[in-house]
C-alpha cells in the first residue's frame, strides 16, 4: 500500500521536475500514474533514485518518464490537452444512451432481479404508444450526434407493439435529424418468434441476453414456468447468430451479446461457465458482480458473497480465458478489455461505470414505462423500491435540458467526480476509475459514500491491482493478448445513419 509519507517525499523531491503523480505498490513494483492516463512502473531502487532527485536528464528512466508526460519542463502541453479533451469528450456530448423500459412485466422470476419485475397480468405496467412517442421526442432533444435507444424491462418483448412503434417512430424522426442511431434489445428471448426476429434483423437491432452459465446454474436462478429457460435462451442465440452469418457479417463481431450475473452459486464454476460460453459460440464474457439493486438486495443471504470471493472467482476466470486463447480460441474478458482500452490503448470506451463524472443524466437517461425520467437505470431500480429521489422529470412535460440541468443530475455529477472523494483524489487508479452514486446511496445512504467502506471501491481496486500485475508480469503472449483487447472495433452494421458524430458509437473492444 502507498503511504502518505511516500507521496509527500516524492512530491518534495520532484516538485519542480514532475507533473502531479500518484503512487501505488503493485506486483513488487511501484506504479506511477498521472492525470493524462499514463503510467510507469519503477523498481524500489529506481523509486529511491527518483525520490532522491538523482536522475540526470540522460538517464533511461528519465527518458521513460518524459515520454509518458511526467516531466514538467518538457511536457507536450498540446498533446496532453488533446488527450484530455478526447478522454473527457463525453462531458460535451449530452446523453447518448436512452434506456426505454417499455414494460415491467416479465415471464421469468429471476431470484436476483435488479428490475423488480411485475407479473405478466400487470398490463398497467406497460408503456403506451403516446408515452413512447414522447420518450422518443425527449431522446432526440439530446445534442449528442450519436443516440442509442435500448429496450429493457421487465421483458420488452412482452410489449412488442410498442417496441415496433418506437423503432418506426425513431427512424422517421431520424430521417430529418440525421443522427447516428442504434437500437438495442435486452431480452430473455423466451417470447421470441420468427416474425419478431425477422423484424429485428431487418431493422438492424442489436440483441443482448442473460446467460448465467450451464443449465444447472442458469435455471436455478432464472426461473421460468414456461420450461427450461436455459435451453430456450441458447436455442434463440444460435438462430440469431446464424441470421447474422446468413447476412455475410463476421461472426466474430456480430452475434448475440450474453452476460452472466455472478451469484454465490457461480463461484465454484468459473471454468465451467466459460467453457459453456465457448461451446455455444460466444466469443466474449462480461463477469457482472451482484449489485445491491432490486430483489438482489433482499436475496443476498442466499446469493450474496464477500468481495474477496468475487475477486478470486474473477482471477480464476481470467486465467482460463488466457488459456483458451493459448489454445487458439479467440475469447475476450470484457472487464480486462475495458481496462486495456484505458490503460494501454489510451482511449476512452465511454463505459459509464468507469467515468468521472459518471454517466448519470449526462451520459444516459432511463425512461420508465409511465414516461418518468431517471438519471440512470439503477436510479429507476431504486424508484421501484419506493424511493423516487433519482427521478428528474417526465417525458412531454420536462424539457431534457431542464432534466439534465436540474439539481439531481448536478448532485450526481458532483458526487461522481473523483476529485471530490479524498481517497480517490490521491489514488493511482484515478485516471481510469469511476464512482456510482446510486451504489453509494444503496450501500451507505449517501451519494458520496466513504470509499474505504465501499464494496464498489474494493472491487475496482482489486481488479486494477490484478490487471497491472498481469500487464507488468505476464509473458509476451498475455501482454500481446491485452494489447489486442485494447483495440476498438466499430459495429457499423447496427448504425442506422453515419455521419461525423458516429465517433465510437457502438464500438466493441477486444475483438
N, C-alpha and C positions, 0 to 999 in steps of 0.2 A: 504493500500500500504506500501511496505517496504521503509523506508527512509535510505539514505546513512549513516546517523549517527547511525542507528540501527546496520548496518553491521560493521561499524568501531568500535563501542563499543563492539560488540560481538567478533570481531577479536582480539581486545586488551585484552579482559578479558580471552580469551581462546587460545591465540596464541601458547601456549606451550602444550596445552592439547587436542585440537581437530584438525582434518584434516580440510582443507578449506571447509566452508559451505556457503550455500545461504539461504536466509530467505524471507518468504512472509506470510502475514496475510491472512488466508483463513477460512471462516466459523467460525469466532470467535476464532480461534486458530492460533498459529504461526507454520508455516511449515518450517522445516529444511531439506535440501537435500544436498547430497554430490555427487561427480563426479562418484561414483560407482553405482548410481541409487537408493540408499536407502533414506528413509525419516523417520522423526519422527515429530509428532505434539505435541506442547507444549502449555500449558495454559500461560496466561500472567504472572502469579506468578512463574511458572517454568522457563520461559524465564528470568525473573528478577534474579532468583537464579543462572541460568547459566551465565548470563552476569556479575553477581557479583562474579563469581567464588566461589560459596558457595555450591558446590555439592561434598560431600565426596565420596570416591570410592565405598562405600557400598550402596549409595543411589539408590533406584529402578530406578530413571530416568537415573542415570549414567550407570547403567547396561543396560538399553534400548539403550542408545547411543553407548555403547560398542558393543552390539550385532549387531547393524546396521552399524558398521565400521566407527563411528565418532571419536573414541578415538585414538589419535595418538600413545600413548605409547604402547598400546596393539593391534595395528592394525595387523590383519592377512594378511600380505602382499602377501603370496602365494594365499590365497583365493580371494582377491580383484584383483590381477593380472589376475587370471584365469577368473574372472567375466568380467573384461575389455576386455580381449582377446576374450571372447565369444561375448560380445556386439559389438565389432568392427571387427568381423570376415569378414564382407563384404569388408573391405578395402583390404584384401589379396586375395579375390576370383576372381576378374575380373567380367566383365559384365555377368549376368546370364539371364536377361530379354532382349529379342530381338524382337522388335515390327516391324512387316512387314506390311507396307502399300501397299497392293497388288493392290489397285486402289483407286483413289479419287472419282470415280463415285458413286452416291447414288441415289436411287429412292425416298428417303424422302427429304423434305426441312425443316428440323427442324429449328425453329426460332433462337435457340441459338447455332447452330452447331459450335463446337470448331474446327472441322477439315476443315472448309470452303470447303465443298464438291463441286464436279463438276457434271454437268448434265450427264444423262445416255448415251448420244450420244458422250461424250468426250472420245472415246476409246484410245486416245493418253495419257490418264492419267492412263492406265493400266500398271502394271509390266509385262514384258515379261519373257519367260522361261529362257533365257540366263542370264538376270539380276537376276532372282530369284535364280538361282544356285550360282551366285557369292555372293549373300547376305548370303545364307546358308553357303558357304565356309568361309565367313568372321566371321559369328557367331561361327563356330567351331574353329576359331583361339583363342577364349577366353580360358583362362586357367581354367575357372570355371568348377568344376566337375558336376554341375547341370545347364542345359540350358532350358529355356522356350522360344519357338517361338510362338508369339501371333499375330494373324491375325487381322488387323484393316483396316479402310478405311477413308472415303467413306464406302461403304458396300462391305466387302470382298467377299460375295457370288456372286457379280456381275462379279468377275473374278475367277470363280470356277475352271477352268482347272489349273490355276497357284497355287491355294490353294492346290489342289490334288498333283500337281507335287512337291511342296515344302515339303509336308508331306512324299511322297515316297522317294524323294532325301535325306531328312533329316534322314529317317530311314536307308537308305543304308549307309550313312556316319557314322551313329551311330553304325552300326553293327561292324565297325572297331574301332570307338572311345570309345565305351562303356560308354558314359555319362549317367547321369540320365536326360532323355529328356522328356519334356512335350510339348504338343501343346494346344493352347487355341484360340478359335474363338470368337470375339466380333462382334455381328451381330444384326440387327433389326429383323431378322427372316422372313422378308416378301418374300424373294426369296428362302426360304427353300422348299424342296420337299422330298418325301420318299427316293429317290435314294441318295440324298446328306446326309440325316440323317442316312441311313444305313451305308454309308461310314464313317461318323464321329463317330458313335457309335463303329463300328468295329475297327477304329484306335485309340479309347480311347481319343478323343479330348474333352477337357473341353469347354463348351458353355456358353457364357455370353451375356446378352442383356440389353437394357434400358427399364425401365417401370416407367413412371412418376406418376403413381397412377391410379385412376379410369378413365374411358374413357373420362369424361368431362375435365379432366386435361391433360391426355396424348395426346389426339387427337387435343387439342388446340395448342400445341407447336410442336408436332411431326407430321408434315403434310405429307400426302401420297395421291397422286391422285388415287392410286390403290384401295382405300377403307379405311375402319376404321383400322388404324394402331394398335390401342389397341387390338381389337378383334383378329387380326391375330397373334400378339405377344403372347397373352395369350393362344391361341389355340396351338401354337407350343411349348410353355413352358410346357403345360400339356402333350403333346405327347412325348416330350423328357424325361420328368421326369418319365413317365410310362415305357419308354425303360430302364432307369436305374433300376427301380423296377423289370422289367422282367429279368434283369441280376442278380438279387439277391443282389443288392447293397443297403445299408442302405439309405433310402430316407432322413434321417436327415443330411446325409453327402453329398450325391450325387444328385444334382439337378441343373437346370439352375440357374446361378447366375444373378440376376437382380439388377439394381440400378437406383434410380431416380436422376434427376438434379433438384434441388430446385430453382424455379423461384418465382417471386413475386406472381404469380397465386397460388403457392403451399402454401404460408404462412398461410392462414386461415384453411388449411385442413390437418393438421398433423395426426390427429386420423383417418381420412378417408383414407389417403394414407396407413397407417399401417394396418388398418383393411382389406383393399383391398389386400394387400400383403398376409395377413393371409388367406383370403378367397380363393386365387388361389393356395395355397400350399407353398408359400415361408416361409422360417424359419429364414431369416436374411434380414437386410437392411443396406445400406451404404448411409447416407444422404449427398449427394455431393453438396457443395456450388457452385454457379455460378461463374466460373473463367473468367478472362478478356482475353480469347483467342478466335481467330476466329470470327465468327459472333456475339458471345456473347458480344464482345466489342462494337458493333455497335447497339445492341438492348437493352442495359441496361436501356434506358429511359422507355421502356415498361416492361421489365422483371426484372431489377435490384432492389436492395434494400440496406438498410444500414446493416452493420454487426450486429448491435444490434437486428435487426429484425430476422436475421438468428438464432442468439443465443436463442432468445425467442422461435422460432419455434423448434429448436433442443431440448430445455428443455421440451417443451410440448410433443414432440415425445418420448423422453427418458422415461418420467414418464408413458406414455401409454405403452411402451414396458415392463416396470417393472410390470405394472398392468396386461398385457397379461400373463406374466409368473406366477403371483399370481393365475391366473385362471387356470393354468395348461397347457398353450400354450407355448411350447418352441420356443422362438424367440430371436434373437441376434441383438443388435445395434452395428455395426462393429467399429465405431469410439471409443466408450467406450470399446469395446473388445481389440482394439489395445492399448489403454491407460492402460487397466488392465494387458495386457501381459508385458508391460514395467515396470509398477509401482508396481504391485502386484506379477506377475509371475517372474519378474527379468530375462526375456529372450527377445531377440531381434527378432521381427517378420519380420524385413527387409522390412518394408513399406517405400518406397523410399522418401516420403514426410517428414518423421519423422526420418531422419538420419542426422548425422553430421560427415563427409560431406554427401551431398545428393547423389542420385543415378546417376546424370547426367554424362554419359560417363563411369563411373566406376562401375555402377550397371545395367545400361540399355543402349541400343543403339536403335535408331529408324532408319529404313531403308525406305527411300522414294521410290515411285514407279519407279523412274528413277535410283535407286541404290545409291543415295547420302546418306551419313551417318549423323545423327544428335545426339547431346548429349542426347536427350530425345524426347518424343512425343510432349511435349509442345514447345520445340525448333523448331521442324518441323512445328508446327502450326504457329509460328512467321514467318517462311520462306514463308508460304502461303500468308502472308500479305505483302510480298515483302522485307523482311529483312533476309538475309542468315547468320547472324553472329553466329548462333549455328551449322552451318554445319562443320563437322570435316573430311570430305573426301568422297571417293566414293568406293563402293564395287568393287573389282577386280583391283583397281588402288592404293588404300591406305591400307597398312597392318593395321590390327587392333591395333597392338602395337604402330604404328605411330599416328593413330587417337586418341587413349586413352592417349598417352603420349604427345600430342600436347598442344599448348598454350591455346586453347579454353577450353579443359577439365581441365587443370590446373587452369585456371581462375575460372571455375565453382566450382571446389573443394575448392579453397581458399575462394570464396565468400559464400560458404555454411557451412564452419566450424564456429560453433557458437562462438568460442573464438575470431573470427575476428570482431564480432559485439559488440560494447561496451554495449549495452542494454542486449544482450543475454548472454554475458560472466558472468554477475552478477545475472542472472535470476534464480529463484529457479527451473524453469522447464527446464533448460538447459540439464539435463541428459536424458530427454525424448523427446525433441522437434527437429525441423529441419527447414531449410530455403530453399525456392525455388528461385534461382537466376533469372529464367525466369519470374516468377511472379513479382519479384522486377523490372526487366527490363521493363515489360509491364506497370506496375503501376507507377514507379518512374523514369524510364530512366537510371537506374544503376543496375548492378548485385548485388551490396551490399545493396542498398536501405537504408532507415532510418526506423528502426523498430517502432519508436514512431508514424510514419505516415503510417504504413503498415497495410492493411486490413488482410494480412496473419497473422501477429502478433496478431492483435485484435481478430481474430477468435480463434487461438490456445490458447491465454491467457485466453479467456473466457471459452473455452472448458475444459482446465486444471483446472481452478478455480472451475468449476461446478463438474468435476469428483472428485476432492478431497473433495468438500463439501459433495457429496454423499458417498464417501468412509469413511469419518470421521463421518458423522452424520446419515447415513442411518440405517435402522433397520437390524436385523440379516438376514432376508430373502434377502434383497437387497445386503448386503455385500456378502452373500453366492453366489448370482447370479453373482456378479462381479468376485468373485474368480473362479467360473466355467468358465466364459468367458475368463479368463486368461490362460486356459489350451489349449495347442496346440493339434490339431488333423491332422494327415497326410492324404492326398488324394492319397494313394498309387496306386489306380486303374488307375490314369492318367499318372503314371510314366512309360515310355517305357522301361527303364533299371533301375536296382537298384544296387548301389554299395556304398562304404563308403562315397562317395561325395553326397549322397542323402540328407544329413543333412538338414532337414527342408525345403526341396523342396516341394512346393505346400501345405504347411501346412495351415489349416484353423483354426482360433481361435474361441473359444467361443461356441463350439457345446456341 
